[in-house]
Amino acid sequence: MTHTVEEIFAEAVELGERERASLAGLLIHSLEPSRDSRVDESWLVEIKNRIRAMDSGGVSEVPWEEVRARLWARFNQN
């Protein structure tokens, strides 16, 4: 039996939060082309480096509101 997207969605929103997140991840993953494990490893190294920099105080956090304002200002200059 074939289900419409609307029917599938109606069933999916009845799931718990964790199950919906898992389903969303699986759906997004199904859209991605095959992944290169070297790229995944490089991103993992980069993420660990950024966490270390944050933890050591080597970089400072910028609130999203400030980042958004800077981007908006840059975008509107042109």
C-alpha positions, 0 to 999 in steps of 0.5 A, a space after each residue: 500500500 502506497 502512502 502519501 507524503 501527508 499521511 507519512 508526515 501525519 504518522 511521523 509527527 506522532 512519534 516522540 522527539 528522539 524518534 522524529 530527530 532520528 527519522 529526520 537524520 535518516 531522511 537527510 542522510 538519504 539525500 546526501 551523495 556517498 561520503 568520503 571517509 577522509 572528509 568526515 575525519 577531517 571535519 572531526 579533527 576540525 571540530 575537536 580543534 575548535 572545541 579545544 580553542 573554545 575550552 582554552 579561551 583562545 577564541 571568544 563566542 559571538 552571540 547569534 544575534 550579533 553574527 546575524 546583524 553583521 551578516 545583514 549589514 554586510 549583505 545590505 552594503 552591496 
